[in-house]
Amino acid sequence: DGGITQSPKYLFRKEGQNVTLSCEQNLNHDAMYWYRQDPGQGLRLIYYSQIVNDFQKGDIAEGYSVSREKKESFPLTVTSAQKNPTAFYLCASSRGGTGELFFGEGSRLTVL
Amino acid sequence: AQRVTQPEKLLSVFKGAPVELKCNYSYSGSPELFWYVQYSRQRLQLLLRHISRESIKGFTADLNKGETSFHLKKPFAQEEDSAMYYCALRGYTGFQKLVFGTGTRLLVSP
């Protein structure tokens, strides 16, 4: 079954802890993305990667880090430097730079 | 800078009524515009793109470069159209990230 798999779906974290969200795709897409979805603010781009071993900051990269060591994987680490990490995080992939993104089901992070 | 504006957070209509979800954009070059939809408990997915000039689930959207708009329209709303709708924009040149609007929740009542 092809698609984007995000894990975990729900995650709780104490302040000061780093947490890593997993994103795996088996669509053979080159490009992958991380968006943050907040009520009333839509989707904001955190990081994106056009190809393996390369990634660029999006509009709200501060307090986040990523890696792209494998084509199918694009994990996102929410660090303790992120001031307001409680949010819904969406991972997506696309064939090259097309505008057709395929999204995962999302991960909801709550900081206690 | 790329910007997408969706002025309505919520649009509530009755079944059978016409629907228009507004989207305005700012972009210095030639944009490519999209509408994405997120139904309850489903993934965000592409609904349509302006270059396809197609009707999906009865929805159409025309790019108006003069008014910098890409409004989504449907002549007769159905209850199953209730969802969150996002307008998105990217440029044509090279690899371009997709920029989303803030979204409009469409509620179609019986």
Interface residues (C-beta under 8 A of the other chain):
Chain A: A31 Y33 Y35 G40 Q41 G42 L43 R44 L45 Y48 Q50 G58 L90 A92 G96 G97 G99 E100 L101 F102 F103 G104 E105 G106
Chain B: Q6 K9 E32 F34 Y36 R43 L44 Q45 L46 R49 Y86 A88 R90 G94 F95 Q96 K97 L98 V99 F100 G101 T102 G103
